[in-house]
Each structure stands twice: as C-alpha cells, then as structure tokens.
Amino acid sequence: MHITSAVAEFERDLLMECIQADIVRAKASEKRCGCSPSLNNEQKKEVLLRFNEGKSISAIARLLSTAHQTILRVKLAMKDTNFDSCVYIAQCLSDSIKQLHENDLPPG
C-alpha cells in the first residue's frame, strides 16, 4: 500500500515538473496562456468611447457581441489605469477622427 502511494506521488511530482517546464518555455517564447482575448485593442477603445457617451454595459456588450462580464473586465482594467485620463484621451481621439472625416468630405 505504501509503495503504490509513493509511486503515485512520484508520478504526480514528475507531471508537475513537466507542466512547470512547459509554462516556463511558453513564457520564454512570449506565448499567451489561456483563452484568447475576446476583444482586440480597437474594440477596447470602442468600449471606452461608449462609456464616455454614457451607454450602459449591456448595450455595449450587445453592440460588440460579447458578454457583459467582458465589458466589466475592460472597465475594471481601465479603472486600474486611471479611467478618467483614458476617457479624456478617447474623447480627444473621437473629436480628431470626426474632424478628419469632416475635412475629407467634398464641399456642398
């Protein structure tokens, strides 16, 4: 009985070492562990702009065809990175884009 538990513990330790080695190798090659992100950077900027416009979390989630929790996660990440300055930057970008589109339109 003791021998089988010792062998099982040894196998478990070997498995854990292999897993840790794989994680180290993945991090060294700059691979991402886990699920791929459901929103790219452009979509995250879109979330920021929609928050600035006063849209609800559910409305933003429906607009981007993603989960409510994903939008909350983006909001929380922005709060950690000084959300107010992000909103200001996003508003400036939005205004600049509007000006560019207005200037590109032919007169009259």
C-alpha positions, 0 to 999 in steps of 0.5 A: 500500500505504501509503495503504490502511494509513493509511486503515485506521488512520484508520478504526480511530482514528475507531471508537475515538473513537466507542466512547470517546464512547459509554462516556463518555455511558453513564457520564454517564447512570449506565448499567451496562456489561456483563452484568447482575448475576446476583444482586440485593442480597437474594440477596447477603445470602442468600449471606452468611447461608449462609456464616455457617451454614457451607454450602459454595459449591456448595450455595449456588450450587445453592440460588440457581441460579447458578454457583459462580464467582458465589458466589466473586465475592460472597465475594471482594467481601465479603472486600474489605469486611471479611467478618467485620463483614458476617457479624456484621451478617447474623447480627444481621439473621437473629436480628431477622427470626426474632424478628419472625416469632416475635412475629407468630405467634398464641399456642398 
